[in-house]
Amino acid sequence: MDTKNEALKFAIKLLTLRRRSVLEIESRLQKKGYNTDIIQQVLADLNSYKYLDDELFAESYINDRMNFRPCGRFLIKKELKERGIAENIISRKIEELISVEKEIESARKLAIQKSKTISSNTEKSKAIQKVKVFLQSKGFSFEIISQAVKNEIE
């Protein structure tokens, strides 16, 4: 068996575990020690089989992130950039899939969860500040945080 077939099998195995971006597959093949020519051939084959699609990856990633580990647009954008997704794809998919209402609802739920972990002895203004910092670390904008906290905690 030649190394191109081995690399292709390895890449397909990775894709059976979960959807991945082109950059993720490329990086994993590089770590495995395959040369650039083989990697490019494998990527071309995977594209021709429709196994690799950064748009579908971004859509799947955003949906999974919002349903299982909610966060804001800023964090999702950062994570998708790290996975090699193009800026125009990220922007378009975020606009399609994350409404302002959905983002506020996610922030509100996280604010409620976080407020339950803050000691009851903590004064209210400090508790609110802790929740706001937490939501900011989750990638929510100031506007979203303000609305989520105002409706739930203040």
Secondary structure in CASP SS format (residue, H / E / C, confidence):
PFRMAT SS
TARGET T0000
AUTHOR 0000-0000-0000
METHOD secondary structure of the structure
MODEL  1
M C 1.00
D C 1.00
T H 1.00
K H 1.00
N H 1.00
E H 1.00
A H 1.00
L H 1.00
K H 1.00
F H 1.00
A H 1.00
I H 1.00
K H 1.00
L H 1.00
L H 1.00
T H 1.00
L H 1.00
R C 1.00
R C 1.00
R C 1.00
S C 1.00
V H 1.00
L H 1.00
E H 1.00
I H 1.00
E H 1.00
S H 1.00
R H 1.00
L H 1.00
Q H 1.00
K H 1.00
K C 1.00
G C 1.00
Y C 1.00
N C 1.00
T H 1.00
D H 1.00
I H 1.00
I H 1.00
Q H 1.00
Q H 1.00
V H 1.00
L H 1.00
A H 1.00
D H 1.00
L H 1.00
N H 1.00
S H 1.00
Y C 1.00
K C 1.00
Y C 1.00
L C 1.00
D C 1.00
D H 1.00
E H 1.00
L H 1.00
F H 1.00
A H 1.00
E H 1.00
S H 1.00
Y H 1.00
I H 1.00
N H 1.00
D H 1.00
R H 1.00
M H 1.00
N H 1.00
F H 1.00
R C 1.00
P C 1.00
C C 1.00
G C 1.00
R H 1.00
F H 1.00
L H 1.00
I H 1.00
K H 1.00
K H 1.00
E H 1.00
L H 1.00
K H 1.00
E H 1.00
R C 1.00
G C 1.00
I C 1.00
A C 1.00
E H 1.00
N H 1.00
I H 1.00
I H 1.00
S H 1.00
R H 1.00
K H 1.00
I H 1.00
E H 1.00
E H 1.00
L H 1.00
I C 1.00
S C 1.00
V H 1.00
E H 1.00
K H 1.00
E H 1.00
I H 1.00
E H 1.00
S H 1.00
A H 1.00
R H 1.00
K H 1.00
L H 1.00
A H 1.00
I H 1.00
Q H 1.00
K H 1.00
S H 1.00
K H 1.00
T H 1.00
I C 1.00
S C 1.00
S C 1.00
N C 1.00
T C 1.00
E C 1.00
K H 1.00
S H 1.00
K H 1.00
A H 1.00
I H 1.00
Q H 1.00
K H 1.00
V H 1.00
K H 1.00
V H 1.00
F H 1.00
L H 1.00
Q H 1.00
S H 1.00
K C 1.00
G C 1.00
F C 1.00
S C 1.00
F H 1.00
E H 1.00
I H 1.00
I H 1.00
S H 1.00
Q H 1.00
A H 1.00
V H 1.00
K H 1.00
N H 1.00
E H 1.00
I C 1.00
E C 1.00
END
